[in-house]
């Protein structure tokens, strides 16, 4: 798509901030009005559009994408969307430890144990830690508490939490990010401690590096979106 506007600007007011391109309000793919809860997010979306060159690059409009998703995909059934994200706790990344070698076990413990402890302090529930890849059931109280936490998020929070949960593979780390305990870089590094250990043993693969760069960019955009929303 070629650029068809000169200036993107913020419109609206408290609780219903919008963005207009040369005075024409932005709409979602489903043709709903693109209205967001904070002026900060609307300003950042306008900045994305103003930064476009002669050809529009959708990958450089991540905040617009999150707003579209919140309105078109999440809001119609936010409870179901939240439940799907919370379900990642059933196979929670930081609960599954390798059965060797010792250096990998140490790396996992150093990266993950503090977040097991954080979950216990913050939500008063624990994780069942296991070795290997065989599924282990997490305590029902833990799953229920995490589900309740995700159910409390708004559609605009759930939209960026989606890639945070899927990229990290962890409901617990996503909650820590949402509460400001982790930034994007730390969340990625903690979630991919196994990959870093493998690279230390065998070196880096160019394709893996490209995939990592893409994940990091997506994670950074999602966290940036969260930080532009009310706590």
TIBADREN-330932 format. One record per residue: residue number from 1; residue in three letters; x, y, z of N, C-alpha, C in turn. Coordinates in nm, 3 decimals, decimal comma. Layout:
> balo:kolgu:n_x:n_y:n_z:ca_x:ca_y:ca_z:c_x:c_y:c_z
> NUM:ALA:X:Y:Z:X:Y:Z:X:Y:Z $
...
//
This chain:
> balo:kolgu:n_x:n_y:n_z:ca_x:ca_y:ca_z:c_x:c_y:c_z
> 1:UNK:0,084:-0,118:0,000:0,000:0,000:0,000:0,088:0,124:0,000 $
> 2:UNK:0,055:0,218:-0,088:0,128:0,344:-0,092:0,073:0,439:0,013 $
> 3:UNK:0,160:0,526:0,059:0,117:0,628:0,155:0,018:0,721:0,085 $
> 4:UNK:-0,098:0,742:0,149:-0,203:0,823:0,088:-0,240:0,943:0,174 $
> 5:UNK:-0,164:0,968:0,280:-0,195:1,077:0,371:-0,070:1,159:0,396 $
> 6:UNK:-0,090:1,280:0,447:0,021:1,369:0,479:0,054:1,367:0,627 $
> 7:UNK:-0,051:1,374:0,711:-0,028:1,386:0,855:-0,129:1,302:0,934 $
> 8:UNK:-0,077:1,226:1,030:-0,161:1,156:1,126:-0,168:1,239:1,253 $
> 9:UNK:-0,287:1,248:1,312:-0,305:1,330:1,431:-0,396:1,260:1,530 $
> 10:UNK:-0,386:1,299:1,655:-0,468:1,243:1,762:-0,600:1,318:1,770 $
> 11:UNK:-0,707:1,243:1,789:-0,840:1,302:1,801:-0,907:1,252:1,929 $
> 12:UNK:-1,027:1,303:1,955:-1,106:1,252:2,067:-1,066:1,313:2,199 $
> 13:UNK:-1,094:1,237:2,305:-1,068:1,285:2,440:-1,062:1,169:2,537 $
> 14:UNK:-1,061:1,197:2,666:-1,043:1,093:2,768:-1,136:0,973:2,747 $
> 15:UNK:-1,072:0,855:2,742:-1,146:0,730:2,729:-1,179:0,689:2,588 $
> 16:UNK:-1,166:0,781:2,494:-1,196:0,745:2,354:-1,106:0,825:2,259 $
> 17:UNK:-0,977:0,802:2,276:-0,878:0,868:2,190:-0,872:0,796:2,057 $
> 18:UNK:-0,863:0,873:1,949:-0,854:0,816:1,816:-0,737:0,874:1,739 $
> 19:UNK:-0,721:0,827:1,616:-0,617:0,876:1,526:-0,681:0,903:1,391 $
> 20:UNK:-0,646:1,015:1,331:-0,699:1,051:1,200:-0,585:1,072:1,102 $
> 21:UNK:-0,606:1,029:0,979:-0,510:1,053:0,871:-0,568:1,164:0,783 $
> 22:UNK:-0,505:1,281:0,790:-0,556:1,399:0,719:-0,704:1,422:0,752 $
> 23:UNK:-0,736:1,404:0,880:-0,872:1,431:0,925:-0,968:1,315:0,913 $
> 24:UNK:-0,928:1,207:0,847:-1,016:1,091:0,830:-0,983:0,990:0,939 $
> 25:UNK:-1,078:0,954:1,025:-1,048:0,866:1,138:-1,007:0,726:1,094 $
> 26:UNK:-0,907:0,673:1,162:-0,866:0,535:1,137:-0,975:0,440:1,183 $
> 27:UNK:-0,990:0,330:1,108:-1,083:0,225:1,146:-1,009:0,092:1,145 $
> 28:UNK:-1,063:-0,004:1,217:-1,005:-0,138:1,222:-1,038:-0,213:1,094 $
> 29:UNK:-0,976:-0,328:1,071:-1,012:-0,408:0,953:-1,160:-0,445:0,949 $
> 30:UNK:-1,226:-0,456:1,065:-1,369:-0,485:1,069:-1,453:-0,359:1,060 $
> 31:UNK:-1,388:-0,245:1,034:-1,453:-0,117:1,013:-1,507:-0,053:1,140 $
> 32:UNK:-1,462:-0,099:1,255:-1,497:-0,032:1,380:-1,408:0,091:1,398 $
> 33:UNK:-1,456:0,188:1,471:-1,374:0,305:1,501:-1,254:0,263:1,585 $
> 34:UNK:-1,135:0,307:1,545:-1,014:0,275:1,621:-1,003:0,376:1,734 $
> 35:UNK:-1,056:0,340:1,850:-1,052:0,424:1,969:-0,978:0,349:2,079 $
> 36:UNK:-0,885:0,418:2,144:-0,799:0,354:2,243:-0,815:0,425:2,377 $
> 37:UNK:-0,776:0,360:2,487:-0,807:0,415:2,620:-0,716:0,527:2,668 $
> 38:UNK:-0,599:0,547:2,607:-0,509:0,651:2,657:-0,459:0,739:2,543 $
> 39:UNK:-0,434:0,864:2,577:-0,377:0,957:2,480:-0,237:0,913:2,439 $
> 40:UNK:-0,164:0,855:2,535:-0,027:0,810:2,505:-0,026:0,705:2,395 $
> 41:UNK:-0,119:0,609:2,401:-0,125:0,506:2,297:-0,169:0,567:2,165 $
> 42:UNK:-0,267:0,656:2,167:-0,310:0,721:2,042:-0,194:0,800:1,980 $
> 43:UNK:-0,118:0,869:2,062:-0,003:0,946:2,010:0,101:0,854:1,949 $
> 44:UNK:0,126:0,740:2,013:0,224:0,646:1,960:0,175:0,584:1,829 $
> 45:UNK:0,046:0,558:1,817:-0,009:0,505:1,693:0,004:0,610:1,582 $
> 46:UNK:-0,029:0,735:1,614:-0,013:0,841:1,515:0,133:0,852:1,470 $
> 47:UNK:0,226:0,838:1,564:0,368:0,845:1,530:0,408:0,733:1,435 $
> 48:UNK:0,351:0,613:1,454:0,379:0,503:1,361:0,341:0,540:1,219 $
> 49:UNK:0,224:0,599:1,204:0,176:0,635:1,069:0,257:0,751:1,012 $
> 50:UNK:0,295:0,847:1,095:0,376:0,958:1,046:0,515:0,913:1,005 $
> 51:UNK:0,564:0,804:1,062:0,699:0,755:1,032:0,704:0,673:0,903 $
> 52:UNK:0,589:0,642:0,843:0,589:0,561:0,721:0,652:0,637:0,604 $
> 53:UNK:0,718:0,561:0,516:0,772:0,619:0,395:0,669:0,617:0,284 $
> 54:UNK:0,715:0,626:0,160:0,621:0,623:0,046:0,541:0,493:0,038 $
> 55:UNK:0,601:0,383:0,084:0,532:0,254:0,088:0,507:0,217:0,234 $
> 56:UNK:0,384:0,178:0,264:0,348:0,144:0,401:0,399:0,004:0,434 $
> 57:UNK:0,467:-0,009:0,548:0,517:-0,137:0,595:0,435:-0,180:0,716 $
> 58:UNK:0,343:-0,277:0,700:0,259:-0,317:0,813:0,337:-0,363:0,935 $
> 59:UNK:0,456:-0,420:0,915:0,536:-0,465:1,028:0,581:-0,349:1,116 $
> 60:UNK:0,582:-0,230:1,061:0,624:-0,113:1,138:0,504:-0,040:1,200 $
> 61:UNK:0,389:-0,108:1,204:0,269:-0,053:1,268:0,218:-0,148:1,378 $
> 62:UNK:0,305:-0,192:1,467:0,262:-0,293:1,565:0,157:-0,242:1,662 $
> 63:UNK:0,166:-0,116:1,704:0,069:-0,064:1,800:-0,069:-0,054:1,737 $
> 64:UNK:-0,071:-0,017:1,610:-0,198:-0,017:1,537:-0,255:-0,158:1,533 $
> 65:UNK:-0,168:-0,255:1,509:-0,212:-0,394:1,506:-0,270:-0,441:1,638 $
> 66:UNK:-0,207:-0,401:1,749:-0,260:-0,440:1,880:-0,396:-0,375:1,905 $
> 67:UNK:-0,411:-0,249:1,866:-0,540:-0,182:1,884:-0,647:-0,251:1,800 $
> 68:UNK:-0,613:-0,282:1,674:-0,708:-0,354:1,589:-0,750:-0,487:1,652 $
> 69:UNK:-0,650:-0,561:1,703:-0,679:-0,692:1,763:-0,766:-0,677:1,887 $
> 70:UNK:-0,736:-0,577:1,970:-0,814:-0,556:2,092:-0,961:-0,532:2,060 $
> 71:UNK:-0,986:-0,454:1,956:-1,123:-0,416:1,922:-1,195:-0,525:1,845 $
> 72:UNK:-1,128:-0,581:1,743:-1,195:-0,676:1,653:-1,194:-0,819:1,704 $
> 73:UNK:-1,082:-0,861:1,768:-1,066:-1,002:1,803:-1,090:-1,031:1,950 $
> 74:UNK:-1,042:-0,942:2,038:-1,047:-0,972:2,181:-1,177:-0,928:2,244 $
> 75:UNK:-1,217:-0,804:2,221:-1,334:-0,748:2,290:-1,462:-0,829:2,271 $
> 76:UNK:-1,488:-0,890:2,154:-1,613:-0,966:2,141:-1,626:-1,082:2,239 $
> 77:UNK:-1,514:-1,139:2,285:-1,519:-1,246:2,386:-1,389:-1,244:2,466 $
> 78:UNK:-1,374:-1,139:2,544:-1,250:-1,121:2,620:-1,228:-1,234:2,720 $
> 79:UNK:-1,334:-1,288:2,775:-1,319:-1,395:2,874:-1,256:-1,519:2,812 $
> 80:UNK:-1,301:-1,555:2,693:-1,244:-1,672:2,625:-1,099:-1,646:2,586 $
> 81:UNK:-1,068:-1,525:2,543:-0,931:-1,491:2,505:-0,839:-1,500:2,626 $
> 82:UNK:-0,884:-1,446:2,739:-0,804:-1,451:2,862:-0,785:-1,595:2,907 $
> 83:UNK:-0,888:-1,676:2,895:-0,878:-1,816:2,935:-0,776:-1,891:2,852 $
> 84:UNK:-0,771:-1,861:2,723:-0,674:-1,928:2,635:-0,531:-1,893:2,675 $
> 85:UNK:-0,507:-1,768:2,710:-0,372:-1,730:2,752:-0,337:-1,792:2,887 $
> 86:UNK:-0,430:-1,790:2,979:-0,404:-1,849:3,112:-0,376:-1,998:3,103 $
> 87:UNK:-0,431:-2,064:3,000:-0,413:-2,209:2,985:-0,267:-2,247:2,963 $
> 88:UNK:-0,182:-2,151:2,923:-0,039:-2,181:2,909:0,021:-2,226:3,042 $
> 89:UNK:-0,041:-2,189:3,153:0,009:-2,232:3,284:0,000:-2,383:3,301 $
> 90:UNK:-0,086:-2,449:3,224:-0,099:-2,594:3,235:0,029:-2,665:3,191 $
> 91:UNK:0,106:-2,600:3,104:0,236:-2,654:3,062:0,342:-2,546:3,080 $
> 92:UNK:0,339:-2,483:3,195:0,422:-2,367:3,226:0,571:-2,392:3,202 $
> 93:UNK:0,631:-2,308:3,118:0,771:-2,324:3,079:0,863:-2,342:3,198 $
> 94:UNK:0,852:-2,255:3,298:0,952:-2,254:3,405:0,935:-2,370:3,502 $
> 95:UNK:0,832:-2,453:3,480:0,814:-2,572:3,565:0,882:-2,695:3,507 $
> 96:UNK:0,928:-2,688:3,382:0,985:-2,807:3,316:1,136:-2,791:3,304 $
> 97:UNK:1,208:-2,873:3,377:1,353:-2,865:3,382:1,414:-2,982:3,305 $
> 98:UNK:1,532:-2,959:3,249:1,604:-3,064:3,177:1,651:-3,172:3,274 $
> 99:UNK:1,680:-3,289:3,219:1,736:-3,395:3,303:1,888:-3,402:3,290 $
> 100:UNK:1,947:-3,301:3,233:2,092:-3,291:3,221:2,128:-3,215:3,096 $
> 101:UNK:2,254:-3,178:3,082:2,364:-3,190:3,179:2,353:-3,087:3,292 $
> 102:UNK:2,446:-3,096:3,385:2,440:-3,013:3,504:2,446:-2,864:3,471 $
> 103:UNK:2,522:-2,826:3,370:2,535:-2,683:3,336:2,402:-2,626:3,287 $
> 104:UNK:2,323:-2,706:3,215:2,192:-2,659:3,170:2,096:-2,649:3,288 $
> 105:UNK:2,101:-2,748:3,377:2,017:-2,743:3,495:2,046:-2,618:3,578 $
> 106:UNK:2,173:-2,585:3,590:2,212:-2,466:3,665:2,160:-2,340:3,598 $
> 107:UNK:2,173:-2,334:3,465:2,125:-2,217:3,391:1,974:-2,199:3,407 $
> 108:UNK:1,900:-2,309:3,399:1,755:-2,301:3,416:1,719:-2,256:3,558 $
> 109:UNK:1,785:-2,311:3,656:1,755:-2,273:3,794:1,783:-2,125:3,818 $
> 110:UNK:1,896:-2,077:3,766:1,931:-1,937:3,785:1,830:-1,844:3,718 $
> 111:UNK:1,777:-1,886:3,603:1,683:-1,801:3,529:1,541:-1,811:3,582 $
> 112:UNK:1,500:-1,930:3,627:1,358:-1,955:3,652:1,317:-1,961:3,798 $
> 113:UNK:1,407:-2,002:3,887:1,366:-2,021:4,026:1,310:-1,894:4,089 $
> 114:UNK:1,368:-1,780:4,053:1,322:-1,655:4,114:1,178:-1,622:4,074 $
> 115:UNK:1,134:-1,672:3,957:0,998:-1,642:3,912:0,898:-1,743:3,968 $
> 116:UNK:0,946:-1,862:4,000:0,864:-1,953:4,080:0,839:-1,891:4,217 $
> 117:UNK:0,943:-1,836:4,275:0,930:-1,770:4,406:0,842:-1,646:4,397 $
> 118:UNK:0,856:-1,571:4,288:0,774:-1,450:4,270:0,626:-1,486:4,262 $
> 119:UNK:0,594:-1,593:4,190:0,454:-1,636:4,182:0,400:-1,668:4,321 $
> 120:UNK:0,481:-1,735:4,401:0,437:-1,771:4,536:0,413:-1,647:4,622 $
> 121:UNK:0,502:-1,548:4,610:0,487:-1,426:4,690:0,369:-1,342:4,641 $
> 122:UNK:0,358:-1,328:4,510:0,259:-1,236:4,453:0,118:-1,294:4,454 $
> 123:UNK:0,107:-1,424:4,428:-0,026:-1,483:4,412:-0,055:-1,593:4,513 $
> 124:UNK:0,042:-1,623:4,598:0,022:-1,721:4,704:-0,014:-1,860:4,649 $
> 125:UNK:0,049:-1,897:4,538:0,031:-2,031:4,480:0,167:-2,080:4,431 $
> 126:UNK:0,177:-2,212:4,414:0,304:-2,270:4,373:0,293:-2,347:4,243 $
> 127:UNK:0,408:-2,382:4,189:0,417:-2,465:4,070:0,476:-2,600:4,107 $
> 128:UNK:0,429:-2,702:4,040:0,491:-2,834:4,052:0,604:-2,842:3,951 $
> 129:UNK:0,727:-2,855:3,999:0,845:-2,859:3,913:0,873:-3,003:3,875 $
> 130:UNK:0,903:-3,026:3,748:0,928:-3,161:3,700:1,053:-3,164:3,614 $
> 131:UNK:1,102:-3,283:3,590:1,220:-3,304:3,506:1,178:-3,381:3,381 $
> 132:UNK:1,226:-3,336:3,266:1,191:-3,402:3,142:1,071:-3,337:3,076 $
> 133:UNK:1,017:-3,404:2,973:0,911:-3,345:2,892:0,774:-3,405:2,918 $
> 134:UNK:0,765:-3,505:3,003:0,635:-3,564:3,032:0,548:-3,463:3,108 $
> 135:UNK:0,422:-3,454:3,067:0,332:-3,356:3,127:0,310:-3,385:3,274 $
> 136:UNK:0,309:-3,278:3,353:0,274:-3,288:3,494:0,163:-3,187:3,522 $
> 137:UNK:0,061:-3,228:3,594:-0,051:-3,140:3,624:-0,011:-3,037:3,729 $
> 138:UNK:-0,046:-2,913:3,704:-0,022:-2,809:3,802:-0,137:-2,805:3,903 $
> 139:UNK:-0,112:-2,759:4,024:-0,218:-2,756:4,125:-0,340:-2,678:4,076 $
> 140:UNK:-0,459:-2,730:4,098:-0,580:-2,658:4,056:-0,588:-2,516:4,110 $
> 141:UNK:-0,543:-2,495:4,233:-0,546:-2,361:4,291:-0,456:-2,265:4,212 $
> 142:UNK:-0,343:-2,316:4,165:-0,251:-2,233:4,086:-0,315:-2,195:3,953 $
> 143:UNK:-0,373:-2,292:3,885:-0,436:-2,264:3,756:-0,552:-2,167:3,773 $
> 144:UNK:-0,629:-2,183:3,879:-0,743:-2,095:3,903:-0,697:-1,953:3,932 $
> 145:UNK:-0,590:-1,940:4,010:-0,541:-1,805:4,045:-0,486:-1,734:3,923 $
> 146:UNK:-0,413:-1,807:3,839:-0,359:-1,746:3,717:-0,472:-1,710:3,622 $
> 147:UNK:-0,573:-1,796:3,612:-0,688:-1,766:3,527:-0,759:-1,639:3,573 $
> 148:UNK:-0,772:-1,623:3,703:-0,835:-1,503:3,759:-0,754:-1,379:3,726 $
> 149:UNK:-0,622:-1,390:3,732:-0,535:-1,277:3,700:-0,552:-1,234:3,555 $
> 150:UNK:-0,556:-1,329:3,463:-0,572:-1,295:3,322:-0,713:-1,241:3,295 $
> 151:UNK:-0,813:-1,293:3,364:-0,949:-1,246:3,344:-0,966:-1,100:3,382 $
> 152:UNK:-0,877:-1,048:3,466:-0,888:-0,910:3,509:-0,831:-0,811:3,408 $
> 153:UNK:-0,761:-0,859:3,307:-0,703:-0,769:3,207:-0,810:-0,721:3,109 $
> 154:UNK:-0,792:-0,600:3,060:-0,882:-0,545:2,960:-0,847:-0,600:2,822 $
> 155:UNK:-0,937:-0,586:2,723:-0,902:-0,628:2,587:-0,774:-0,562:2,535 $
> 156:UNK:-0,752:-0,436:2,571:-0,631:-0,368:2,522:-0,505:-0,421:2,590 $
> 157:UNK:-0,518:-0,478:2,707:-0,403:-0,543:2,770:-0,385:-0,686:2,716 $
> 158:UNK:-0,494:-0,755:2,694:-0,486:-0,893:2,647:-0,425:-0,902:2,508 $
> 159:UNK:-0,451:-0,804:2,422:-0,398:-0,811:2,285:-0,245:-0,819:2,283 $
> 160:UNK:-0,172:-0,730:2,352:-0,026:-0,745:2,355:0,022:-0,858:2,443 $
> 161:UNK:-0,058:-0,899:2,541:-0,017:-1,013:2,623:-0,015:-1,142:2,541 $
> 162:UNK:-0,093:-1,148:2,436:-0,096:-1,267:2,351:0,043:-1,303:2,300 $
> 163:UNK:0,114:-1,214:2,229:0,250:-1,251:2,185:0,348:-1,268:2,299 $
> 164:UNK:0,328:-1,199:2,409:0,419:-1,217:2,523:0,408:-1,360:2,576 $
> 165:UNK:0,285:-1,408:2,591:0,266:-1,545:2,638:0,319:-1,646:2,537 $
> 166:UNK:0,289:-1,628:2,409:0,328:-1,728:2,310:0,479:-1,727:2,282 $
> 167:UNK:0,541:-1,610:2,285:0,685:-1,604:2,260:0,763:-1,662:2,378 $
> 168:UNK:0,718:-1,635:2,499:0,789:-1,687:2,616:0,744:-1,829:2,651 $
> 169:UNK:0,623:-1,866:2,612:0,569:-1,996:2,651:0,535:-2,003:2,798 $
> 170:UNK:0,513:-1,886:2,858:0,497:-1,881:3,003:0,389:-1,783:3,044 $
> 171:UNK:0,287:-1,833:3,113:0,187:-1,744:3,171:0,246:-1,665:3,287 $
> 172:UNK:0,336:-1,727:3,362:0,395:-1,661:3,479:0,482:-1,543:3,435 $
> 173:UNK:0,568:-1,563:3,337:0,653:-1,454:3,291:0,569:-1,341:3,231 $
> 174:UNK:0,460:-1,377:3,162:0,373:-1,274:3,106:0,309:-1,190:3,216 $
> 175:UNK:0,267:-1,253:3,325:0,213:-1,177:3,437:0,320:-1,084:3,495 $
> 176:UNK:0,443:-1,133:3,505:0,551:-1,049:3,558:0,576:-0,929:3,468 $
> 177:UNK:0,569:-0,950:3,336:0,585:-0,839:3,242:0,470:-0,740:3,261 $
> 178:UNK:0,348:-0,790:3,268:0,231:-0,703:3,281:0,239:-0,617:3,407 $
> 179:UNK:0,300:-0,670:3,512:0,308:-0,597:3,638:0,436:-0,515:3,650 $
> 180:UNK:0,512:-0,505:3,541:0,631:-0,421:3,540:0,752:-0,482:3,606 $
> 181:UNK:0,749:-0,612:3,633:0,862:-0,679:3,698:0,970:-0,719:3,599 $
> 182:UNK:0,935:-0,730:3,470:1,029:-0,771:3,366:1,013:-0,680:3,245 $
> 183:UNK:1,126:-0,648:3,180:1,116:-0,579:3,052:1,125:-0,681:2,939 $
> 184:UNK:1,118:-0,634:2,815:1,113:-0,725:2,701:1,240:-0,807:2,687 $
> 185:UNK:1,355:-0,744:2,705:1,481:-0,815:2,688:1,496:-0,925:2,792 $
> 186:UNK:1,468:-0,894:2,917:1,481:-0,993:3,023:1,382:-1,107:3,004 $
> 187:UNK:1,259:-1,075:2,965:1,159:-1,180:2,945:1,203:-1,277:2,836 $
> 188:UNK:1,256:-1,223:2,727:1,303:-1,310:2,619:1,419:-1,397:2,665 $
> 189:UNK:1,516:-1,337:2,732:1,634:-1,413:2,773:1,599:-1,522:2,873 $
> 190:UNK:1,509:-1,491:2,966:1,469:-1,591:3,064:1,395:-1,706:2,997 $
> 191:UNK:1,310:-1,674:2,902:1,230:-1,777:2,836:1,314:-1,865:2,743 $
> 192:UNK:1,425:-1,812:2,693:1,503:-1,885:2,594:1,641:-1,924:2,648 $
> 193:UNK:1,644:-1,953:2,778:1,771:-1,993:2,839:1,824:-2,121:2,777 $
> 194:UNK:1,736:-2,214:2,738:1,781:-2,338:2,674:1,852:-2,309:2,543 $
> 195:UNK:1,796:-2,218:2,462:1,856:-2,184:2,333:1,992:-2,119:2,352 $
> 196:UNK:2,003:-2,032:2,453:2,133:-1,969:2,479:2,236:-2,073:2,521 $
> 197:UNK:2,194:-2,170:2,601:2,287:-2,275:2,643:2,334:-2,354:2,521 $
> 198:UNK:2,240:-2,387:2,431:2,277:-2,461:2,310:2,379:-2,382:2,227 $
> 199:UNK:2,358:-2,251:2,216:2,451:-2,169:2,138:2,590:-2,168:2,200 $
> 200:UNK:2,594:-2,168:2,331:2,724:-2,171:2,399:2,799:-2,300:2,370 $
> 201:UNK:2,723:-2,407:2,347:2,788:-2,536:2,319:2,827:-2,550:2,172 $
> 202:UNK:2,739:-2,505:2,081:2,756:-2,536:1,939:2,770:-2,416:1,848 $
> 203:UNK:2,758:-2,294:1,904:2,768:-2,175:1,820:2,631:-2,130:1,771 $
> 204:UNK:2,629:-2,014:1,706:2,503:-1,954:1,662:2,476:-1,985:1,515 $
> 205:UNK:2,351:-2,011:1,486:2,306:-2,040:1,351:2,241:-1,914:1,293 $
> 206:UNK:2,278:-1,873:1,168:2,222:-1,749:1,111:2,070:-1,748:1,105 $
> 207:UNK:2,008:-1,860:1,070:1,862:-1,866:1,065:1,802:-1,849:1,204 $
> 208:UNK:1,865:-1,912:1,303:1,817:-1,898:1,439:1,832:-1,754:1,487 $
> 209:UNK:1,941:-1,688:1,446:1,961:-1,548:1,484:1,851:-1,460:1,426 $
> 210:UNK:1,815:-1,484:1,300:1,710:-1,405:1,236:1,576:-1,426:1,306 $
> 211:UNK:1,547:-1,551:1,342:1,422:-1,580:1,412:1,420:-1,512:1,549 $
> 212:UNK:1,535:-1,513:1,616:1,543:-1,448:1,747:1,521:-1,299:1,735 $
> 213:UNK:1,580:-1,236:1,634:1,563:-1,092:1,616:1,416:-1,057:1,594 $
> 214:UNK:1,346:-1,140:1,518:1,204:-1,118:1,495:1,124:-1,132:1,624 $
> 215:UNK:1,156:-1,236:1,703:1,087:-1,255:1,831:1,111:-1,136:1,924 $
> 216:UNK:1,234:-1,092:1,929:1,267:-0,981:2,019:1,191:-0,855:1,978 $
> 217:UNK:1,182:-0,829:1,848:1,110:-0,711:1,801:0,962:-0,720:1,835 $
> 218:UNK:0,903:-0,838:1,815:0,761:-0,856:1,847:0,736:-0,840:1,997 $
> 219:UNK:0,826:-0,895:2,077:0,812:-0,886:2,222:0,827:-0,741:2,268 $
> 220:UNK:0,924:-0,670:2,212:0,946:-0,531:2,250:0,824:-0,446:2,217 $
> 221:UNK:0,763:-0,470:2,100:0,644:-0,394:2,062:0,528:-0,422:2,156 $
> 222:UNK:0,512:-0,549:2,194:0,403:-0,586:2,284:0,421:-0,521:2,421 $
> 223:UNK:0,542:-0,523:2,473:0,568:-0,462:2,604:0,550:-0,311:2,595 $
> 224:UNK:0,595:-0,251:2,485:0,576:-0,107:2,469:0,428:-0,071:2,470 $
> 225:UNK:0,345:-0,153:2,407:0,201:-0,129:2,407:0,145:-0,134:2,548 $
> 226:UNK:0,184:-0,237:2,624:0,137:-0,249:2,762:0,171:-0,125:2,845 $
> 227:UNK:0,291:-0,073:2,824:0,335:0,040:2,905:0,261:0,170:2,871 $
> 228:UNK:0,190:0,172:2,760:0,112:0,290:2,721:-0,032:0,284:2,768 $
> 229:UNK:-0,063:0,180:2,845:-0,198:0,158:2,895:-0,204:0,183:3,046 $
> 230:UNK:-0,324:0,206:3,101:-0,334:0,221:3,247:-0,289:0,093:3,316 $
> 231:UNK:-0,226:0,104:3,430:-0,178:-0,012:3,504:-0,296:-0,096:3,551 $
//
